Amino acid sequence: MIHRPQPSATRALILGLDVLLAALAVVAVLQAPPGRTWASAAVAAVLVAVYVAGRRAVRVHDRSVDTPRGAWWPDTAWIAALVVPWVVLLWLSPAALWLAFPLMILQMHVLGPHRGVVAVAATTVLAVAEGLLVQADADDPWTGFVLGPVLGAAVAIGVVLGIEAFVRESQTRQRTVDELTQVRQHLAQAERERAVTEERARLARDIHDTLAQSLSAIELLLRAADDAVGTDDDRARDLVGQARGAARDSLAEARRVVQDLTPRDLDRTTLVAALRGVAARQPLDVSVHTAGDVRPLPVPVETALLRIAQSALANVVQHAEAGRARLTLTYERDTVTLDVVDDGRGFDPEAVAGAAGATGRGFGLPSVRSRAQELGGSVALESSPGAGTALAVTLPVEVEEP
């Protein structure tokens, strides 16, 4: 355990004891009976010297209330060394009785709540005995010599225990604050790591849905252009031009992905227009249709739908061997649905899912599902060999109350 520096309340108590003990020692010397002044001064000097030496050795001003206390050396030895000159000074000067109070407080703090109480009780007995045996006359009431030290002991014990209880509570609160701070730092670190992981996954999906699709389209266009060279040069030049346009679009999209901006196709246009632009760049016949009340959607929803459409069309181009595809965007009150249907060769969804899990490949459909799940949506896929494929993605849309 790492102990904290002594709290200000306890440090103030110890510093107050320094001043009080020195002042009361001077009072004991000044009020000593005639003929005992010099002896009282010498004993008081010894008492102060022992106190200063003990303060340097024990360093009670730096000690936490949680540290083990009451060891025989140097704690108990120091307290015993202080009691001896105090008893002698008490015999020489009755005013030294006032020194019992700071001594009791010091005993409680140095020896702890267990041995300290024993030391305070012993000091109280010495003070009462000195008062009854030395100072009391036959006519003096004995109650004053008993109640004074007893009440002083009770106050000393109560003051020290109260201050130390307050200090412990403060330290407990501080430890709780420190632990909460550490937990918050750990949570913040975990949140940063989670954000980094999600951002990597998002970038991977964006690259797959945009750059990978565009590069695949470029490759198909260039392959067709190569086949047309020498037989239909005009068509070859047209295909090369389309490939160059797709390459420019891919470069611009790459810059958008890096800058984490809205997809290029959604810049200054609607989602439907962006889908038509994506459809026009495909090497097959793709039509775009809408149903319901067409309206602007939140940017995350429009971005997700556009990316999903790009990813789905990339799968159609690469795997379906389709001649036609149809995109349908259906607007409902609190949802929007994107349907992607093709007339390709189809496939067995369960077999493809198992193969993708075994090889670690097949990023398209997992990407679509991941995007939909992030926005609280759902994905439905229907396909069978030779019957084409139908993909439906439904995303929730918050409805603004009038």
C-alpha positions as CSV (number, residue, x, y, z in Angstrom):
1,M,0.0,0.0,0.0
2,I,1.2,3.5,-0.9
3,H,0.6,5.9,2.0
4,R,-0.4,9.4,1.2
5,P,1.2,12.4,2.8
6,Q,-0.3,13.5,6.1
7,P,-3.6,15.3,5.6
8,S,-3.8,19.0,6.5
9,A,-6.1,18.4,9.5
10,T,-3.6,16.1,11.3
11,R,-0.6,18.2,10.3
12,A,-2.3,21.2,11.8
13,L,-2.9,19.3,15.0
14,I,0.7,18.3,15.3
15,L,2.0,21.8,14.6
16,G,-0.5,23.1,17.2
17,L,1.0,20.6,19.7
18,D,4.5,22.0,19.0
19,V,3.4,25.5,19.9
20,L,1.2,24.5,22.8
21,L,3.8,22.3,24.5
22,A,6.5,24.9,24.2
23,A,4.2,27.6,25.6
24,L,3.1,25.5,28.5
25,A,6.6,24.5,29.3
26,V,7.5,28.2,29.6
27,V,4.4,28.8,31.8
28,A,5.4,25.9,34.1
29,V,8.8,27.5,34.6
30,L,7.4,31.0,35.2
31,Q,4.9,29.7,37.7
32,A,7.3,27.4,39.6
33,P,7.6,28.0,43.3
34,P,10.4,30.2,44.6
35,G,13.7,28.3,44.7
36,R,12.6,25.9,42.0
37,T,12.7,28.1,39.0
38,W,16.2,27.1,37.7
39,A,15.5,23.5,38.3
40,S,12.2,23.7,36.6
41,A,13.9,25.5,33.7
42,A,16.5,22.8,33.3
43,V,13.9,20.0,33.4
44,A,11.7,21.9,31.0
45,A,14.7,22.3,28.7
46,V,15.2,18.5,28.8
47,L,11.5,17.9,28.1
48,V,11.6,20.2,25.0
49,A,14.9,18.7,23.8
50,V,13.5,15.2,24.1
51,Y,10.3,16.3,22.2
52,V,12.3,17.9,19.4
53,A,14.6,14.9,19.1
54,G,11.6,12.6,19.0
55,R,9.8,14.7,16.4
56,R,12.9,14.3,14.1
57,A,13.1,10.6,14.7
58,V,9.5,9.6,14.6
59,R,8.4,12.3,12.1
60,V,4.9,12.1,13.3
61,H,4.0,15.1,11.1
62,D,4.5,12.9,8.0
63,R,2.9,9.7,9.4
64,S,-0.4,8.6,8.0
65,V,-3.2,7.4,10.3
66,D,-3.2,4.1,8.3
67,T,0.4,3.2,9.1
68,P,1.1,0.7,12.0
69,R,1.7,2.7,15.2
70,G,2.8,1.9,18.8
71,A,6.0,0.1,18.1
72,W,8.4,-0.2,21.0
73,W,11.0,1.7,19.1
74,P,11.0,4.5,18.5
75,D,7.3,5.3,19.3
76,T,6.9,4.0,22.8
77,A,10.4,4.8,23.8
78,W,9.9,8.5,22.8
79,I,6.6,8.7,24.7
80,A,8.2,7.2,27.8
81,A,11.2,9.6,27.5
82,L,8.7,12.5,27.5
83,V,6.7,11.3,30.5
84,V,9.8,11.1,32.8
85,P,10.8,14.8,32.6
86,W,7.2,15.8,32.7
87,V,6.7,13.9,36.0
88,V,9.8,15.6,37.4
89,L,8.6,19.0,36.2
90,L,5.2,18.4,37.6
91,W,6.8,17.7,41.0
92,L,8.8,21.0,40.7
93,S,6.0,23.1,39.3
94,P,2.2,22.5,39.7
95,A,1.6,24.4,36.5
96,A,3.2,21.6,34.6
97,L,-0.2,19.8,35.0
98,W,-1.3,21.7,31.9
99,L,1.3,19.8,29.9
100,A,-0.7,16.6,30.4
101,F,-3.2,17.6,27.7
102,P,-0.8,18.0,24.8
103,L,1.1,14.9,26.0
104,M,-2.2,12.9,25.9
105,I,-3.0,14.1,22.4
106,L,0.5,13.2,21.3
107,Q,0.3,9.7,22.9
108,M,-3.0,9.0,21.1
109,H,-1.6,10.0,17.7
110,V,1.8,8.3,18.1
111,L,0.7,5.1,19.8
112,G,-2.6,4.6,18.0
113,P,-6.1,4.1,19.4
114,H,-5.2,1.0,21.5
115,R,-1.8,1.6,23.2
116,G,-2.5,5.3,23.1
117,V,-5.5,4.9,25.4
118,V,-3.4,2.9,27.8
119,A,-0.8,5.7,27.8
120,V,-3.4,8.4,28.3
121,A,-4.9,6.4,31.2
122,A,-1.4,6.1,32.8
123,T,-0.8,9.8,32.3
124,T,-4.1,10.6,33.9
125,V,-3.3,8.4,37.0
126,L,0.0,10.2,37.4
127,A,-1.6,13.6,37.2
128,V,-4.4,12.7,39.7
129,A,-1.9,11.1,42.0
130,E,0.4,14.1,41.9
131,G,-2.5,16.4,42.6
132,L,-3.9,14.4,45.5
133,L,-0.5,13.5,47.1
134,V,1.5,16.7,46.5
135,Q,-0.7,19.7,45.9
136,A,-3.9,18.9,47.8
137,D,-4.3,20.3,51.3
138,A,-6.7,19.0,53.9
139,D,-9.2,21.8,53.2
140,D,-9.0,21.5,49.3
141,P,-11.8,19.4,47.6
142,W,-10.3,16.3,45.9
143,T,-12.8,16.4,43.1
144,G,-10.9,19.2,41.2
145,F,-7.7,17.1,41.2
146,V,-9.5,14.1,39.8
147,L,-12.0,15.6,37.4
148,G,-9.6,17.9,35.7
149,P,-7.2,15.2,34.4
150,V,-10.0,12.8,33.7
151,L,-11.9,15.4,31.6
152,G,-8.7,16.4,29.8
153,A,-8.0,12.7,28.9
154,A,-11.5,12.3,27.6
155,V,-11.2,15.4,25.4
156,A,-7.8,14.3,24.1
157,I,-9.0,10.9,23.2
158,G,-12.2,12.3,21.6
159,V,-10.3,15.0,19.6
160,V,-7.7,12.6,18.2
161,L,-10.2,9.8,17.4
162,G,-12.5,12.3,15.7
163,I,-9.8,13.9,13.6
164,E,-8.4,10.5,12.6
165,A,-11.8,9.3,11.7
166,F,-12.3,12.3,9.5
167,V,-8.9,11.8,7.9
168,R,-9.7,8.1,7.2
169,E,-13.0,9.0,5.6
170,S,-11.2,11.6,3.4
171,Q,-8.6,9.1,2.4
172,T,-11.3,6.5,1.6
173,R,-13.1,9.0,-0.6
174,Q,-9.9,9.9,-2.3
175,R,-9.1,6.3,-3.0
176,T,-12.6,5.9,-4.4
177,V,-12.1,8.9,-6.6
178,D,-8.7,7.4,-7.7
179,E,-10.3,4.1,-8.5
180,L,-13.1,5.7,-10.4
181,T,-10.6,7.7,-12.3
182,Q,-8.6,4.6,-13.2
183,V,-11.8,2.8,-14.2
184,R,-12.8,5.7,-16.4
185,Q,-9.4,5.7,-18.0
186,H,-9.6,2.0,-18.7
187,L,-13.1,2.4,-20.1
188,A,-11.9,5.3,-22.3
189,Q,-9.0,3.2,-23.5
190,A,-11.4,0.3,-24.3
191,E,-13.7,2.7,-26.0
192,R,-10.8,4.0,-28.1
193,E,-9.8,0.5,-29.0
194,R,-13.4,-0.4,-29.9
195,A,-13.6,2.8,-32.0
196,V,-10.4,1.9,-33.8
197,T,-11.7,-1.6,-34.5
198,E,-15.0,-0.3,-35.8
199,E,-13.3,2.3,-37.9
200,R,-11.0,-0.4,-39.5
201,A,-14.0,-2.5,-40.2
202,R,-15.8,0.5,-41.7
203,L,-12.8,1.4,-43.9
204,A,-12.6,-2.3,-45.0
205,R,-16.2,-2.2,-46.0
206,D,-15.9,1.1,-47.8
207,I,-12.9,-0.1,-49.7
208,H,-14.7,-3.3,-50.7
209,D,-17.9,-1.6,-51.7
210,T,-16.2,1.1,-53.7
211,L,-12.6,0.5,-54.8
212,A,-12.9,-3.2,-55.2
213,Q,-16.1,-2.9,-57.2
214,S,-14.6,-0.2,-59.4
215,L,-11.4,-2.1,-60.0
216,S,-13.5,-5.2,-60.9
217,A,-15.5,-3.1,-63.4
218,I,-12.4,-1.6,-64.9
219,E,-10.9,-5.1,-65.3
220,L,-14.1,-6.3,-67.1
221,L,-14.2,-3.2,-69.3
222,L,-10.5,-3.6,-70.3
223,R,-11.0,-7.3,-71.0
224,A,-13.9,-6.5,-73.3
225,A,-12.0,-3.7,-74.9
226,D,-9.1,-6.1,-75.5
227,D,-11.4,-8.6,-77.2
228,A,-12.8,-5.8,-79.4
229,V,-9.4,-4.5,-80.6
230,G,-9.0,-5.2,-84.3
231,T,-12.6,-6.2,-84.8
232,D,-14.5,-3.2,-83.5
233,D,-12.1,-0.4,-82.7
234,D,-14.8,2.1,-81.9
235,R,-16.3,-0.2,-79.3
236,A,-12.8,-0.8,-77.9
237,R,-12.2,3.0,-77.6
238,D,-15.6,3.4,-75.9
239,L,-14.8,0.6,-73.4
240,V,-11.4,2.1,-72.6
241,G,-13.1,5.5,-72.1
242,Q,-15.5,3.9,-69.7
243,A,-12.6,2.2,-67.9
244,R,-10.8,5.6,-67.6
245,G,-14.0,7.2,-66.2
246,A,-14.3,4.4,-63.6
247,A,-10.7,4.8,-62.7
248,R,-11.2,8.5,-62.1
249,D,-14.2,7.8,-60.0
250,S,-12.3,5.2,-58.0
251,L,-9.5,7.7,-57.3
252,A,-12.0,10.3,-56.1
253,E,-13.8,7.8,-54.0
254,A,-10.5,6.7,-52.4
255,R,-9.8,10.3,-51.4
256,R,-13.3,10.5,-49.9
257,V,-12.8,7.3,-47.9
258,V,-9.5,8.6,-46.6
259,Q,-11.0,11.9,-45.6
260,D,-14.0,10.1,-44.1
261,L,-16.5,12.3,-46.0
262,T,-19.9,11.6,-47.4
263,P,-19.7,9.2,-50.4
264,R,-18.9,11.0,-53.7
265,D,-22.1,9.8,-55.3
266,L,-24.2,11.6,-52.6
267,D,-22.4,14.9,-53.0
268,R,-25.0,17.6,-54.0
269,T,-27.5,14.9,-55.1
270,T,-30.2,12.6,-53.8
271,L,-29.9,8.9,-52.9
272,V,-32.0,7.9,-55.9
273,A,-29.8,9.9,-58.3
274,A,-26.7,8.4,-56.7
275,L,-28.1,4.9,-57.1
276,R,-28.8,5.7,-60.8
277,G,-25.3,6.9,-61.2
278,V,-23.9,3.7,-59.7
279,A,-26.2,1.6,-61.9
280,A,-25.1,3.5,-65.0
281,R,-21.5,2.5,-64.4
282,Q,-22.2,-1.3,-64.3
283,P,-21.3,-3.5,-67.2
284,L,-24.8,-4.9,-67.2
285,D,-28.4,-3.5,-67.5
286,V,-29.3,-2.1,-64.0
287,S,-32.6,-0.3,-63.5
288,V,-33.5,1.8,-60.4
289,H,-37.1,2.1,-59.1
290,T,-38.8,3.8,-56.1
291,A,-41.9,3.1,-54.2
292,G,-43.6,5.2,-51.6
293,D,-43.0,8.9,-50.7
294,V,-39.5,9.7,-51.8
295,R,-37.8,11.9,-49.2
296,P,-34.4,12.8,-47.8
297,L,-33.0,10.3,-45.3
298,P,-30.4,10.8,-42.5
299,V,-26.9,10.8,-44.0
300,P,-25.8,7.6,-42.2
301,V,-28.8,5.8,-43.7
302,E,-28.3,7.1,-47.2
303,T,-24.6,6.3,-47.0
304,A,-25.3,2.7,-45.8
305,L,-27.9,2.1,-48.5
306,L,-25.5,3.4,-51.2
307,R,-22.7,1.2,-50.0
308,I,-24.9,-1.8,-49.7
309,A,-26.1,-1.2,-53.3
310,Q,-22.5,-0.9,-54.5
311,S,-21.5,-4.1,-52.7
312,A,-24.5,-6.1,-53.9
313,L,-24.0,-5.0,-57.5
314,A,-20.3,-5.9,-57.2
315,N,-21.3,-9.4,-56.2
316,V,-23.8,-9.6,-59.1
317,V,-21.1,-8.5,-61.6
318,Q,-18.4,-10.8,-60.3
319,H,-20.4,-13.9,-59.4
320,A,-23.9,-14.0,-60.8
321,E,-23.3,-14.0,-64.6
322,A,-26.5,-11.9,-64.8
323,G,-27.7,-9.9,-67.7
324,R,-30.1,-7.6,-65.7
325,A,-30.4,-6.3,-62.2
326,R,-33.1,-4.2,-60.5
327,L,-32.7,-1.8,-57.6
328,T,-35.9,-0.8,-55.8
329,L,-36.0,1.7,-53.0
330,T,-39.2,1.5,-50.9
331,Y,-40.0,4.4,-48.6
332,E,-42.3,3.7,-45.7
333,R,-43.3,5.8,-42.6
334,D,-40.5,4.6,-40.3
335,T,-38.4,2.3,-42.5
336,V,-36.7,2.2,-45.9
337,T,-36.0,-0.9,-47.8
338,L,-33.5,-1.6,-50.6
339,D,-34.2,-4.6,-52.9
340,V,-31.5,-5.8,-55.3
341,V,-32.8,-8.5,-57.6
342,D,-30.8,-10.1,-60.5
343,D,-31.5,-12.8,-63.1
344,G,-28.2,-14.6,-62.6
345,R,-27.3,-18.2,-61.9
346,G,-28.1,-17.9,-58.2
347,F,-26.5,-20.0,-55.5
348,D,-27.1,-21.9,-52.3
349,P,-26.8,-19.3,-49.4
350,E,-26.0,-21.9,-46.8
351,A,-23.3,-23.5,-48.8
352,V,-21.8,-20.1,-49.7
353,A,-21.9,-19.0,-46.0
354,G,-20.1,-22.2,-44.9
355,A,-17.4,-21.8,-47.6
356,A,-16.9,-18.1,-46.7
357,G,-16.4,-19.1,-43.0
358,A,-14.0,-21.8,-43.9
359,T,-11.8,-19.8,-46.2
360,G,-12.1,-16.4,-44.5
361,R,-13.2,-14.9,-47.9
362,G,-16.5,-13.6,-49.2
363,F,-16.6,-10.1,-47.6
364,G,-19.6,-8.9,-49.6
365,L,-22.6,-10.3,-47.7
366,P,-21.0,-10.0,-44.3
367,S,-20.3,-6.4,-45.1
368,V,-24.0,-5.8,-46.0
369,R,-25.1,-7.5,-42.8
370,S,-22.7,-5.5,-40.7
371,R,-23.8,-2.2,-42.1
372,A,-27.4,-3.1,-41.6
373,Q,-26.9,-4.2,-38.0
374,E,-25.0,-1.1,-37.1
375,L,-28.1,0.9,-37.9
376,G,-30.5,-1.5,-36.3
377,G,-31.7,-2.9,-39.7
378,S,-32.3,-6.4,-41.1
379,V,-31.2,-8.4,-44.1
380,A,-33.1,-11.0,-46.1
381,L,-31.5,-13.1,-48.8
382,E,-33.3,-15.4,-51.2
383,S,-31.5,-17.4,-53.9
384,S,-31.3,-20.9,-55.4
385,P,-29.1,-22.3,-58.2
386,G,-30.5,-21.2,-61.6
387,A,-33.2,-18.9,-60.2
388,G,-31.3,-15.6,-59.6
389,T,-30.9,-13.8,-56.3
390,A,-33.0,-11.3,-54.3
391,L,-31.5,-9.2,-51.5
392,A,-33.6,-7.0,-49.2
393,V,-32.2,-4.6,-46.7
394,T,-34.5,-2.8,-44.3
395,L,-33.3,0.1,-42.2
396,P,-35.2,2.0,-39.5
397,V,-35.8,5.8,-40.0
398,E,-36.6,8.1,-37.2
399,V,-39.9,9.9,-37.8
400,E,-39.9,13.6,-37.0
401,E,-43.0,14.5,-35.0
402,P,-44.9,17.6,-36.3
